[in-house]
Amino acid sequence: MIIIKTDENNFITSDEFEKLQNQYKCKVEYNNGEIILHSDTSLTHNSIVSGIQSELRVFFRGSKCKSYTEQIEVIFKNSTEEYKFKPDIFIMCEDSKTKGESFISSPKIIFEVVSKNYAQVDYITKLQVYQKFGVLEYNIVEQNGHIVQYALEDGAYGIKNTFHLGDIYTSTIFSDLKIDLSYIYE
């Protein structure tokens, strides 16, 4: 991971970010004036994302919600801040708003699969942004078989549950959404 930090005189605007993003063949995210360049994911990371996505696609089939993966951008923006993240997996429902090929409303649920070099971004930066912009459930998925589930209550995240290999993940938003962790850590 490379974070391109700027000082007050060299703030990277959202438009400049769009131009840079088109030049790279890797995952690029915008963190309110900083650019985060991600390297390619590992086989394990990709397998976990695929496993979660498979379970979510089956669960949401025929509903008013859909799951998306990291190729789709979610823009979190208010009058003073702007973030353009590509969550590993996220759930959007019929009330979601888009701008072009990006979502401009907050997902209901996000899963971020942690890679060793990006743990700080997932555990601190994204957690704070997702909390501020009203993501109802945020799941940090460790590659060793653990999931830490945060739920938004009264505008703040609290750890709602921790799941371990052999457990059944249960969503705080969709009570019928259950995933056997052995299916995603094959």
N, CA and C atoms as an extended XYZ file, in Angstrom:
558
Properties=species:S:1:pos:R:3:atomname:S:1:resname:S:1:resid:I:1 pbc="F F F"
N         0.835       -1.165        0.000 N   MET     1
C         0.000        0.000        0.000 CA  MET     1
C         0.888        1.239        0.000 C   MET     1
N         0.519        2.186       -0.804 N   ILE     2
C         1.198        3.482       -0.837 CA  ILE     2
C         0.155        4.539       -0.531 C   ILE     2
N         0.424        5.386        0.443 N   ILE     3
C        -0.456        6.507        0.714 CA  ILE     3
C         0.267        7.759        0.259 C   ILE     3
N        -0.338        8.454       -0.673 N   ILE     4
C         0.232        9.714       -1.142 CA  ILE     4
C        -0.377       10.805       -0.289 C   ILE     4
N         0.430       11.354        0.604 N   LYS     5
C        -0.046       12.407        1.494 CA  LYS     5
C         0.329       13.758        0.907 C   LYS     5
N        -0.480       14.707        1.208 N   THR     6
C        -0.236       16.047        0.706 CA  THR     6
C        -0.179       17.017        1.875 C   THR     6
N         0.418       18.171        1.629 N   ASP     7
C         0.395       19.199        2.664 CA  ASP     7
C        -0.689       20.209        2.309 C   ASP     7
N        -0.853       21.230        3.102 N   GLU     8
C        -1.910       22.215        2.891 CA  GLU     8
C        -1.818       22.897        1.531 C   GLU     8
N        -0.624       23.034        0.994 N   ASN     9
C        -0.441       23.737       -0.274 CA  ASN     9
C        -0.562       22.815       -1.488 C   ASN     9
N        -0.622       21.511       -1.256 N   ASN    10
C        -0.642       20.572       -2.367 CA  ASN    10
C        -1.778       19.568       -2.193 C   ASN    10
N        -2.933       20.051       -1.815 N   PHE    11
C        -4.113       19.219       -1.619 CA  PHE    11
C        -4.549       18.653       -2.964 C   PHE    11
N        -4.781       17.344       -3.020 N   ILE    12
C        -5.220       16.713       -4.255 CA  ILE    12
C        -6.742       16.807       -4.297 C   ILE    12
N        -7.252       17.448       -5.307 N   THR    13
C        -8.700       17.599       -5.430 CA  THR    13
C        -9.314       16.316       -5.951 C   THR    13
N       -10.609       16.231       -5.827 N   SER    14
C       -11.335       15.069       -6.324 CA  SER    14
C       -11.164       14.920       -7.836 C   SER    14
N       -11.163       16.013       -8.556 N   ASP    15
C       -10.967       15.957      -10.014 CA  ASP    15
C        -9.569       15.460      -10.375 C   ASP    15
N        -8.547       15.937       -9.649 N   GLU    16
C        -7.175       15.468       -9.898 CA  GLU    16
C        -7.070       13.971       -9.596 C   GLU    16
N        -7.767       13.541       -8.546 N   PHE    17
C        -7.790       12.119       -8.206 CA  PHE    17
C        -8.358       11.298       -9.363 C   PHE    17
N        -9.448       11.763       -9.966 N   GLU    18
C       -10.062       11.035      -11.072 CA  GLU    18
C        -9.073       10.843      -12.217 C   GLU    18
N        -8.285       11.876      -12.511 N   LYS    19
C        -7.290       11.770      -13.578 CA  LYS    19
C        -6.203       10.749      -13.219 C   LYS    19
N        -5.725       10.794      -11.964 N   LEU    20
C        -4.699        9.846      -11.524 CA  LEU    20
C        -5.227        8.412      -11.513 C   LEU    20
N        -6.458        8.245      -11.059 N   GLN    21
C        -7.049        6.916      -10.954 CA  GLN    21
C        -7.069        6.215      -12.306 C   GLN    21
N        -7.311        6.951      -13.355 N   ASN    22
C        -7.363        6.365      -14.691 CA  ASN    22
C        -5.997        5.909      -15.203 C   ASN    22
N        -4.919        6.371      -14.562 N   GLN    23
C        -3.563        6.015      -14.994 CA  GLN    23
C        -3.057        4.715      -14.377 C   GLN    23
N        -3.681        4.242      -13.288 N   TYR    24
C        -3.175        3.084      -12.573 CA  TYR    24
C        -4.027        1.857      -12.834 C   TYR    24
N        -3.383        0.698      -12.824 N   LYS    25
C        -4.074       -0.567      -13.021 CA  LYS    25
C        -4.277       -1.278      -11.684 C   LYS    25
N        -4.316       -0.535      -10.611 N   CYS    26
C        -4.511       -1.117       -9.295 CA  CYS    26
C        -5.688       -0.413       -8.621 C   CYS    26
N        -6.050       -0.900       -7.453 N   LYS    27
C        -7.131       -0.288       -6.685 CA  LYS    27
C        -6.626        1.030       -6.110 C   LYS    27
N        -7.340        2.113       -6.411 N   VAL    28
C        -6.960        3.450       -5.961 CA  VAL    28
C        -8.145        4.036       -5.200 C   VAL    28
N        -7.867        4.594       -4.020 N   GLU    29
C        -8.922        5.212       -3.221 CA  GLU    29
C        -8.518        6.628       -2.838 C   GLU    29
N        -9.528        7.460       -2.610 N   TYR    30
C        -9.328        8.870       -2.272 CA  TYR    30
C        -9.750        9.070       -0.824 C   TYR    30
N        -8.835        9.590       -0.010 N   ASN    31
C        -9.061        9.765        1.424 CA  ASN    31
C        -8.966       11.244        1.781 C   ASN    31
N        -9.942       12.024        1.315 N   ASN    32
C       -10.039       13.441        1.652 CA  ASN    32
C        -8.722       14.196        1.446 C   ASN    32
N        -8.170       14.090        0.245 N   GLY    33
C        -6.936       14.810       -0.078 CA  GLY    33
C        -5.712       13.929       -0.167 C   GLY    33
N        -5.814       12.691        0.305 N   GLU    34
C        -4.728       11.723        0.199 CA  GLU    34
C        -5.164       10.621       -0.759 C   GLU    34
N        -4.208       10.025       -1.413 N   ILE    35
C        -4.502        8.922       -2.314 CA  ILE    35
C        -3.902        7.648       -1.728 C   ILE    35
N        -4.702        6.593       -1.728 N   ILE    36
C        -4.244        5.290       -1.261 CA  ILE    36
C        -4.168        4.372       -2.476 C   ILE    36
N        -2.956        3.889       -2.785 N   LEU    37
C        -2.749        2.935       -3.877 CA  LEU    37
C        -2.597        1.550       -3.255 C   LEU    37
N        -3.399        0.614       -3.685 N   HIS    38
C        -3.345       -0.751       -3.171 CA  HIS    38
C        -2.647       -1.645       -4.182 C   HIS    38
N        -1.880       -2.583       -3.680 N   SER    39
C        -1.299       -3.592       -4.566 CA  SER    39
C        -2.362       -4.643       -4.859 C   SER    39
N        -2.045       -5.563       -5.746 N   ASP    40
C        -2.971       -6.646       -6.033 CA  ASP    40
C        -3.230       -7.454       -4.767 C   ASP    40
N        -4.398       -8.098       -4.709 N   THR    41
C        -4.739       -8.894       -3.537 CA  THR    41
C        -4.098      -10.274       -3.624 C   THR    41
N        -4.124      -10.969       -2.505 N   SER    42
C        -3.564      -12.321       -2.449 CA  SER    42
C        -4.627      -13.344       -2.846 C   SER    42
N        -4.206      -14.566       -3.058 N   LEU    43
C        -5.142      -15.655       -3.356 CA  LEU    43
C        -6.128      -15.850       -2.200 C   LEU    43
N        -5.615      -15.783       -0.974 N   THR    44
C        -6.477      -15.957        0.198 CA  THR    44
C        -7.510      -14.837        0.271 C   THR    44
N        -7.066      -13.605        0.121 N   HIS    45
C        -7.973      -12.456        0.147 CA  HIS    45
C        -9.067      -12.631       -0.907 C   HIS    45
N        -8.671      -12.969       -2.106 N   ASN    46
C        -9.609      -13.128       -3.207 CA  ASN    46
C       -10.599      -14.265       -2.941 C   ASN    46
N       -10.132      -15.354       -2.374 N   SER    47
C       -10.993      -16.492       -2.067 CA  SER    47
C       -12.040      -16.120       -1.012 C   SER    47
N       -11.637      -15.368        0.011 N   ILE    48
C       -12.570      -14.946        1.062 CA  ILE    48
C       -13.626      -14.006        0.480 C   ILE    48
N       -13.199      -13.023       -0.310 N   VAL    49
C       -14.143      -12.091       -0.938 CA  VAL    49
C       -15.139      -12.871       -1.800 C   VAL    49
N       -14.634      -13.811       -2.583 N   SER    50
C       -15.487      -14.610       -3.454 CA  SER    50
C       -16.488      -15.431       -2.650 C   SER    50
N       -16.034      -16.004       -1.545 N   GLY    51
C       -16.918      -16.802       -0.692 CA  GLY    51
C       -18.041      -15.978       -0.084 C   GLY    51
N       -17.704      -14.807        0.449 N   ILE    52
C       -18.734      -13.932        1.037 CA  ILE    52
C       -19.688      -13.467       -0.051 C   ILE    52
N       -19.139      -13.026       -1.168 N   GLN    53
C       -19.968      -12.532       -2.269 CA  GLN    53
C       -20.939      -13.616       -2.759 C   GLN    53
N       -20.477      -14.840       -2.857 N   SER    54
C       -21.340      -15.942       -3.302 CA  SER    54
C       -22.526      -16.129       -2.363 C   SER    54
N       -22.254      -16.124       -1.068 N   GLU    55
C       -23.320      -16.290       -0.077 CA  GLU    55
C       -24.306      -15.124       -0.128 C   GLU    55
N       -23.791      -13.907       -0.279 N   LEU    56
C       -24.658      -12.727       -0.313 CA  LEU    56
C       -25.519      -12.697       -1.572 C   LEU    56
N       -24.954      -13.058       -2.706 N   ARG    57
C       -25.735      -13.065       -3.964 CA  ARG    57
C       -26.919      -14.019       -3.862 C   ARG    57
N       -26.696      -15.184       -3.276 N   VAL    58
C       -27.792      -16.142       -3.104 CA  VAL    58
C       -28.833      -15.566       -2.143 C   VAL    58
N       -28.395      -15.012       -1.026 N   PHE    59
C       -29.334      -14.490       -0.028 CA  PHE    59
C       -30.191      -13.355       -0.597 C   PHE    59
N       -29.581      -12.433       -1.336 N   PHE    60
C       -30.305      -11.254       -1.817 CA  PHE    60
C       -31.005      -11.454       -3.165 C   PHE    60
N       -30.867      -12.620       -3.764 N   ARG    61
C       -31.524      -12.883       -5.058 CA  ARG    61
C       -33.027      -12.646       -4.918 C   ARG    61
N       -33.563      -11.816       -5.822 N   GLY    62
C       -34.992      -11.529       -5.825 CA  GLY    62
C       -35.429      -10.474       -4.829 C   GLY    62
N       -34.494       -9.901       -4.079 N   SER    63
C       -34.851       -8.872       -3.089 CA  SER    63
C       -34.588       -7.480       -3.665 C   SER    63
N       -34.781       -6.476       -2.855 N   LYS    64
C       -34.549       -5.088       -3.272 CA  LYS    64
C       -33.131       -4.629       -2.951 C   LYS    64
N       -32.287       -5.561       -2.539 N   CYS    65
C       -30.893       -5.260       -2.221 CA  CYS    65
C       -29.971       -6.122       -3.083 C   CYS    65
N       -28.738       -5.631       -3.293 N   LYS    66
C       -27.733       -6.366       -4.064 CA  LYS    66
C       -26.371       -6.194       -3.393 C   LYS    66
N       -25.528       -7.180       -3.604 N   SER    67
C       -24.151       -7.077       -3.114 CA  SER    67
C       -23.237       -6.694       -4.267 C   SER    67
N       -22.213       -5.922       -3.940 N   TYR    68
C       -21.226       -5.455       -4.917 CA  TYR    68
C       -19.834       -5.695       -4.348 C   TYR    68
N       -18.845       -5.692       -5.249 N   THR    69
C       -17.464       -5.893       -4.801 CA  THR    69
C       -16.608       -4.679       -5.143 C   THR    69
N       -15.332       -4.790       -4.803 N   GLU    70
C       -14.383       -3.680       -4.804 CA  GLU    70
C       -14.143       -2.993       -6.140 C   GLU    70
N       -14.752       -3.436       -7.181 N   GLN    71
C       -14.589       -2.736       -8.457 CA  GLN    71
C       -15.509       -1.526       -8.562 C   GLN    71
N       -16.439       -1.401       -7.629 N   ILE    72
C       -17.412       -0.312       -7.635 CA  ILE    72
C       -17.064        0.674       -6.522 C   ILE    72
N       -17.084        1.942       -6.854 N   GLU    73
C       -16.711        3.004       -5.922 CA  GLU    73
C       -17.930        3.508       -5.147 C   GLU    73
N       -17.696        3.808       -3.865 N   VAL    74
C       -18.701        4.454       -3.028 CA  VAL    74
C       -18.119        5.799       -2.605 C   VAL    74
N       -18.863        6.867       -2.869 N   ILE    75
C       -18.413        8.219       -2.519 CA  ILE    75
C       -19.112        8.656       -1.241 C   ILE    75
N       -18.304        9.010       -0.248 N   PHE    76
C       -18.803        9.533        1.022 CA  PHE    76
C       -18.423       11.004        1.044 C   PHE    76
N       -19.420       11.888        1.082 N   LYS    77
C       -19.116       13.311        0.928 CA  LYS    77
C       -20.078       14.156        1.753 C   LYS    77
N       -19.511       15.192        2.380 N   ASN    78
C       -20.325       16.241        2.993 CA  ASN    78
C       -19.730       17.581        2.582 C   ASN    78
N       -20.081       18.646        3.230 N   SER    79
C       -19.625       19.981        2.794 CA  SER    79
C       -18.131       20.208        2.983 C   SER    79
N       -17.474       19.435        3.839 N   THR    80
C       -16.045       19.666        4.107 CA  THR    80
C       -15.135       18.473        3.815 C   THR    80
N       -15.707       17.312        3.571 N   GLU    81
C       -14.900       16.106        3.387 CA  GLU    81
C       -15.404       15.296        2.190 C   GLU    81
N       -14.453       14.545        1.588 N   GLU    82
C       -14.830       13.634        0.510 CA  GLU    82
C       -13.907       12.422        0.516 C   GLU    82
N       -14.531       11.250        0.428 N   TYR    83
C       -13.817        9.985        0.402 CA  TYR    83
C       -14.379        9.156       -0.744 C   TYR    83
N       -13.503        8.492       -1.480 N   LYS    84
C       -13.923        7.603       -2.559 CA  LYS    84
C       -13.271        6.253       -2.309 C   LYS    84
N       -14.045        5.353       -1.701 N   PHE    85
C       -13.542        4.047       -1.326 CA  PHE    85
C       -14.169        2.968       -2.202 C   PHE    85
N       -13.449        1.848       -2.280 N   LYS    86
C       -13.928        0.665       -2.990 CA  LYS    86
C       -13.947       -0.488       -1.990 C   LYS    86
N       -15.026       -0.568       -1.188 N   PRO    87
C       -15.091       -1.642       -0.179 CA  PRO    87
C       -15.000       -3.012       -0.840 C   PRO    87
N       -14.416       -3.963       -0.129 N   ASP    88
C       -14.288       -5.307       -0.687 CA  ASP    88
C       -15.651       -5.862       -1.087 C   ASP    88
N       -16.632       -5.762       -0.190 N   ILE    89
C       -17.994       -6.220       -0.466 CA  ILE    89
C       -18.939       -5.271        0.260 C   ILE    89
N       -20.043       -4.919       -0.401 N   PHE    90
C       -21.012       -4.051        0.270 CA  PHE    90
C       -22.414       -4.296       -0.262 C   PHE    90
N       -23.398       -3.916        0.541 N   ILE    91
C       -24.808       -4.131        0.224 CA  ILE    91
C       -25.481       -2.783        0.009 C   ILE    91
N       -26.135       -2.659       -1.150 N   MET    92
C       -26.926       -1.474       -1.462 CA  MET    92
C       -28.363       -1.930       -1.722 C   MET    92
N       -29.323       -1.093       -1.342 N   CYS    93
C       -30.735       -1.442       -1.530 CA  CYS    93
C       -31.399       -0.437       -2.456 C   CYS    93
N       -32.674       -0.630       -2.723 N   GLU    94
C       -33.364        0.142       -3.749 CA  GLU    94
C       -33.341        1.649       -3.518 C   GLU    94
N       -33.148        2.101       -2.297 N   ASP    95
C       -33.108        3.535       -2.021 CA  ASP    95
C       -31.726        4.153       -2.270 C   ASP    95
N       -30.798        3.372       -2.802 N   SER    96
C       -29.430        3.833       -3.049 CA  SER    96
C       -29.392        4.839       -4.190 C   SER    96
N       -28.479        5.798       -4.076 N   LYS    97
C       -28.312        6.811       -5.118 CA  LYS    97
C       -26.971        6.610       -5.803 C   LYS    97
N       -26.961        6.899       -7.109 N   THR    98
C       -25.736        6.759       -7.881 CA  THR    98
C       -25.414        8.050       -8.615 C   THR    98
N       -24.139        8.151       -8.969 N   LYS    99
C       -23.653        9.215       -9.853 CA  LYS    99
C       -22.718        8.512      -10.828 C   LYS    99
N       -23.166        8.375      -12.069 N   GLY   100
C       -22.392        7.587      -13.021 CA  GLY   100
C       -22.335        6.149      -12.549 C   GLY   100
N       -21.150        5.604      -12.457 N   GLU   101
C       -20.956        4.223      -12.012 CA  GLU   101
C       -20.573        4.138      -10.534 C   GLU   101
N       -20.732        5.217       -9.788 N   SER   102
C       -20.395        5.239       -8.357 CA  SER   102
C       -21.660        5.407       -7.528 C   SER   102
N       -21.647        4.831       -6.345 N   PHE   103
C       -22.733        5.065       -5.395 CA  PHE   103
C       -22.411        6.326       -4.600 C   PHE   103
N       -23.433        7.129       -4.327 N   ILE   104
C       -23.251        8.344       -3.527 CA  ILE   104
C       -24.095        8.304       -2.254 C   ILE   104
N       -24.615        7.148       -1.932 N   SER   105
C       -25.284        6.941       -0.651 CA  SER   105
C       -24.568        5.796        0.063 C   SER   105
N       -24.705        5.765        1.369 N   SER   106
C       -23.965        4.785        2.166 CA  SER   106
C       -24.544        3.384        2.040 C   SER   106
N       -23.673        2.383        1.958 N   PRO   107
C       -24.137        0.992        1.966 CA  PRO   107
C       -24.793        0.654        3.307 C   PRO   107
N       -25.618       -0.368        3.298 N   LYS   108
C       -26.210       -0.882        4.542 CA  LYS   108
C       -25.161       -1.666        5.330 C   LYS   108
N       -24.397       -2.499        4.597 N   ILE   109
C       -23.379       -3.361        5.215 CA  ILE   109
C       -22.114       -3.300        4.367 C   ILE   109
N       -20.970       -3.321        5.049 N   ILE   110
C       -19.674       -3.414        4.367 CA  ILE   110
C       -18.857       -4.532        5.014 C   ILE   110
N       -18.173       -5.292        4.161 N   PHE   111
C       -17.179       -6.274        4.593 CA  PHE   111
C       -15.841       -5.817        4.016 C   PHE   111
N       -14.849       -5.629        4.850 N   GLU   112
C       -13.481       -5.355        4.393 CA  GLU   112
C       -12.618       -6.527        4.832 C   GLU   112
N       -11.969       -7.169        3.870 N   VAL   113
C       -11.054       -8.267        4.160 CA  VAL   113
C        -9.673       -7.643        4.363 C   VAL   113
N        -9.135       -7.803        5.546 N   VAL   114
C        -7.894       -7.134        5.925 CA  VAL   114
C        -6.690       -7.835        5.317 C   VAL   114
N        -5.856       -7.047        4.692 N   SER   115
C        -4.546       -7.514        4.240 CA  SER   115
C        -3.522       -6.908        5.190 C   SER   115
N        -2.430       -7.605        5.388 N   LYS   116
C        -1.435       -7.189        6.380 CA  LYS   116
C        -1.014       -5.730        6.217 C   LYS   116
N        -0.784       -5.291        5.017 N   ASN   117
C        -0.289       -3.937        4.789 CA  ASN   117
C        -1.361       -2.861        4.887 C   ASN   117
N        -2.643       -3.262        4.996 N   TYR   118
C        -3.734       -2.288        4.981 CA  TYR   118
C        -4.539       -2.271        6.270 C   TYR   118
N        -4.118       -2.977        7.288 N   ALA   119
C        -4.902       -3.103        8.518 CA  ALA   119
C        -5.247       -1.739        9.114 C   ALA   119
N        -4.306       -0.813        9.124 N   GLN   120
C        -4.562        0.506        9.702 CA  GLN   120
C        -5.680        1.229        8.947 C   GLN   120
N        -5.701        1.106        7.635 N   VAL   121
C        -6.745        1.752        6.827 CA  VAL   121
C        -8.110        1.161        7.176 C   VAL   121
N        -8.219       -0.167        7.270 N   ASP   122
C        -9.503       -0.808        7.558 CA  ASP   122
C        -9.949       -0.597        9.000 C   ASP   122
N        -9.027       -0.738        9.960 N   TYR   123
C        -9.386       -0.659       11.374 CA  TYR   123
C        -9.542        0.769       11.893 C   TYR   123
N        -8.932        1.731       11.261 N   ILE   124
C        -9.004        3.107       11.779 CA  ILE   124
C        -9.678        4.039       10.776 C   ILE   124
N        -9.037        4.252        9.641 N   THR   125
C        -9.523        5.238        8.672 CA  THR   125
C       -10.933        4.918        8.193 C   THR   125
N       -11.110        3.732        7.640 N   LYS   126
C       -12.418        3.381        7.087 CA  LYS   126
C       -13.473        3.232        8.176 C   LYS   126
N       -13.103        2.697        9.314 N   LEU   127
C       -14.052        2.579       10.417 CA  LEU   127
C       -14.623        3.954       10.774 C   LEU   127
N       -13.763        4.952       10.887 N   GLN   128
C       -14.224        6.303       11.218 CA  GLN   128
C       -15.111        6.906       10.131 C   GLN   128
N       -14.720        6.715        8.878 N   VAL   129
C       -15.511        7.256        7.764 CA  VAL   129
C       -16.864        6.552        7.683 C   VAL   129
N       -16.867        5.226        7.752 N   TYR   130
C       -18.115        4.477        7.654 CA  TYR   130
C       -19.057        4.838        8.807 C   TYR   130
N       -18.515        5.015        9.983 N   GLN   131
C       -19.326        5.430       11.134 CA  GLN   131
C       -19.925        6.815       10.889 C   GLN   131
N       -19.098        7.754       10.477 N   LYS   132
C       -19.540        9.137       10.258 CA  LYS   132
C       -20.639        9.227        9.203 C   LYS   132
N       -20.550        8.394        8.161 N   PHE   133
C       -21.489        8.485        7.047 CA  PHE   133
C       -22.631        7.453        7.128 C   PHE   133
N       -22.773        6.816        8.270 N   GLY   134
C       -23.966        6.025        8.543 CA  GLY   134
C       -24.054        4.634        7.959 C   GLY   134
N       -22.916        3.966        7.747 N   VAL   135
C       -22.960        2.551        7.346 CA  VAL   135
C       -23.444        1.773        8.571 C   VAL   135
N       -24.556        1.074        8.425 N   LEU   136
C       -25.211        0.458        9.584 CA  LEU   136
C       -24.429       -0.705       10.191 C   LEU   136
N       -23.727       -1.464        9.353 N   GLU   137
C       -22.944       -2.593        9.850 CA  GLU   137
C       -21.625       -2.656        9.096 C   GLU   137
N       -20.541       -2.746        9.841 N   TYR   138
C       -19.208       -2.820        9.245 CA  TYR   138
C       -18.523       -4.060        9.787 C   TYR   138
N       -18.108       -4.951        8.885 N   ASN   139
C       -17.455       -6.200        9.264 CA  ASN   139
C       -16.008       -6.192        8.803 C   ASN   139
N       -15.103       -6.328        9.753 N   ILE   140
C       -13.685       -6.441        9.432 CA  ILE   140
C       -13.345       -7.931        9.434 C   ILE   140
N       -12.985       -8.420        8.270 N   VAL   141
C       -12.775       -9.845        8.055 CA  VAL   141
C       -11.271      -10.114        8.030 C   VAL   141
N       -10.819      -10.858        9.012 N   GLU   142
C        -9.406      -11.239        9.081 CA  GLU   142
C        -9.185      -12.496        8.252 C   GLU   142
N        -8.020      -12.616        7.663 N   GLN   143
C        -7.735      -13.778        6.830 CA  GLN   143
C        -7.512      -15.053        7.638 C   GLN   143
N        -7.386      -14.932        8.957 N   ASN   144
C        -7.151      -16.100        9.811 CA  ASN   144
C        -8.440      -16.732       10.324 C   ASN   144
N        -9.606      -16.279        9.835 N   GLY   145
C       -10.860      -16.908       10.219 CA  GLY   145
C       -11.692      -16.142       11.230 C   GLY   145
N       -11.379      -14.876       11.462 N   HIS   146
C       -12.126      -14.066       12.429 CA  HIS   146
C       -12.835      -12.906       11.720 C   HIS   146
N       -14.009      -12.559       12.219 N   ILE   147
C       -14.737      -11.379       11.753 CA  ILE   147
C       -15.130      -10.561       12.971 C   ILE   147
N       -14.802       -9.267       12.939 N   VAL   148
C       -15.242       -8.339       13.983 CA  VAL   148
C       -16.385       -7.533       13.384 C   VAL   148
N       -17.550       -7.608       14.011 N   GLN   149
C       -18.757       -6.957       13.505 CA  GLN   149
C       -19.071       -5.713       14.338 C   GLN   149
N       -19.115       -4.570       13.647 N   TYR   150
C       -19.495       -3.306       14.277 CA  TYR   150
C       -20.908       -2.954       13.833 C   TYR   150
N       -21.714       -2.465       14.770 N   ALA   151
C       -23.067       -2.017       14.447 CA  ALA   151
C       -23.204       -0.561       14.883 C   ALA   151
N       -23.892        0.214       14.055 N   LEU   152
C       -24.095        1.633       14.327 CA  LEU   152
C       -25.304        1.796       15.247 C   LEU   152
N       -25.071        2.383       16.405 N   GLU   153
C       -26.134        2.668       17.361 CA  GLU   153
C       -25.928        4.076       17.891 C   GLU   153
N       -26.958        4.902       17.752 N   ASP   154
C       -26.889        6.310       18.187 CA  ASP   154
C       -25.688        7.034       17.587 C   ASP   154
N       -25.390        6.744       16.320 N   GLY   155
C       -24.335        7.435       15.593 CA  GLY   155
C       -22.919        6.966       15.876 C   GLY   155
N       -22.767        5.905       16.671 N   ALA   156
C       -21.423        5.416       17.004 CA  ALA   156
C       -21.367        3.897       16.835 C   ALA   156
N       -20.202        3.416       16.419 N   TYR   157
C       -19.994        1.984       16.294 CA  TYR   157
C       -19.669        1.369       17.644 C   TYR   157
N       -20.229        0.210       17.849 N   GLY   158
C       -19.854       -0.641       18.958 CA  GLY   158
C       -19.651       -2.032       18.407 C   GLY   158
N       -18.775       -2.794       19.021 N   ILE   159
C       -18.572       -4.176       18.572 CA  ILE   159
C       -19.803       -4.964       18.988 C   ILE   159
N       -20.508       -5.458       17.999 N   LYS   160
C       -21.741       -6.209       18.241 CA  LYS   160
C       -21.441       -7.685       18.442 C   LYS   160
N       -20.447       -8.189       17.686 N   ASN   161
C       -20.134       -9.605       17.778 CA  ASN   161
C       -18.747       -9.856       17.207 C   ASN   161
N       -18.167      -10.964       17.578 N   THR   162
C       -16.957      -11.456       16.922 CA  THR   162
C       -17.245      -12.906       16.535 C   THR   162
N       -16.859      -13.236       15.330 N   PHE   163
C       -17.099      -14.578       14.816 CA  PHE   163
C       -15.753      -15.236       14.541 C   PHE   163
N       -15.716      -16.534       14.747 N   HIS   164
C       -14.491      -17.304       14.550 CA  HIS   164
C       -14.812      -18.496       13.648 C   HIS   164
N       -13.796      -19.042       13.054 N   LEU   165
C       -13.954      -20.204       12.190 CA  LEU   165
C       -14.812      -21.245       12.900 C   LEU   165
N       -15.854      -21.708       12.229 N   GLY   166
C       -16.792      -22.656       12.834 CA  GLY   166
C       -18.076      -21.983       13.296 C   GLY   166
N       -18.076      -20.653       13.438 N   ASP   167
C       -19.274      -19.907       13.840 CA  ASP   167
C       -20.160      -19.617       12.634 C   ASP   167
N       -21.356      -19.147       12.932 N   ILE   168
C       -22.299      -18.697       11.910 CA  ILE   168
C       -22.426      -17.181       12.049 C   ILE   168
N       -21.959      -16.456       11.019 N   TYR   169
C       -22.138      -15.003       10.988 CA  TYR   169
C       -23.631      -14.710       10.863 C   TYR   169
N       -24.127      -13.753       11.645 N   THR   170
C       -25.501      -13.284       11.553 CA  THR   170
C       -25.474      -11.771       11.454 C   THR   170
N       -26.166      -11.226       10.472 N   SER   171
C       -26.201       -9.782       10.259 CA  SER   171
C       -27.037       -9.092       11.332 C   SER   171
N       -26.644       -7.888       11.680 N   THR   172
C       -27.439       -7.068       12.599 CA  THR   172
C       -28.553       -6.336       11.856 C   THR   172
N       -28.454       -6.260       10.537 N   ILE   173
C       -29.426       -5.529        9.713 CA  ILE   173
C       -30.474       -6.465        9.135 C   ILE   173
N       -30.045       -7.583        8.604 N   PHE   174
C       -30.930       -8.578        7.999 CA  PHE   174
C       -30.846       -9.836        8.860 C   PHE   174
N       -31.797      -10.005        9.784 N   SER   175
C       -31.709      -11.083       10.774 CA  SER   175
C       -31.684      -12.480       10.157 C   SER   175
N       -32.215      -12.635        8.944 N   ASP   176
C       -32.198      -13.938        8.268 CA  ASP   176
C       -30.879      -14.216        7.557 C   ASP   176
N       -30.007      -13.216        7.463 N   LEU   177
C       -28.725      -13.382        6.771 CA  LEU   177
C       -27.738      -14.069        7.706 C   LEU   177
N       -27.456      -15.315        7.378 N   LYS   178
C       -26.525      -16.114        8.176 CA  LYS   178
C       -25.544      -16.782        7.219 C   LYS   178
N       -24.269      -16.768        7.580 N   ILE   179
C       -23.237      -17.376        6.743 CA  ILE   179
C       -22.338      -18.240        7.626 C   ILE   179
N       -22.218      -19.486        7.269 N   ASP   180
C       -21.305      -20.391        7.958 CA  ASP   180
C       -19.881      -19.995        7.551 C   ASP   180
N       -19.052      -19.622        8.512 N   LEU   181
C       -17.702      -19.163        8.189 CA  LEU   181
C       -16.879      -20.224        7.474 C   LEU   181
N       -17.209      -21.495        7.656 N   SER   182
C       -16.449      -22.528        6.941 CA  SER   182
C       -16.656      -22.419        5.436 C   SER   182
N       -17.765      -21.812        4.997 N   TYR   183
C       -17.997      -21.626        3.554 CA  TYR   183
C       -17.105      -20.536        2.959 C   TYR   183
N       -16.712      -19.570        3.767 N   ILE   184
C       -15.911      -18.480        3.208 CA  ILE   184
C       -14.416      -18.668        3.462 C   ILE   184
N       -14.074      -19.585        4.360 N   TYR   185
C       -12.659      -19.850        4.629 CA  TYR   185
C       -12.287      -21.254        4.156 C   TYR   185
N       -12.720      -21.604        2.961 N   GLU   186
C       -12.407      -22.929        2.401 CA  GLU   186
C       -10.985      -22.960        1.888 C   GLU   186
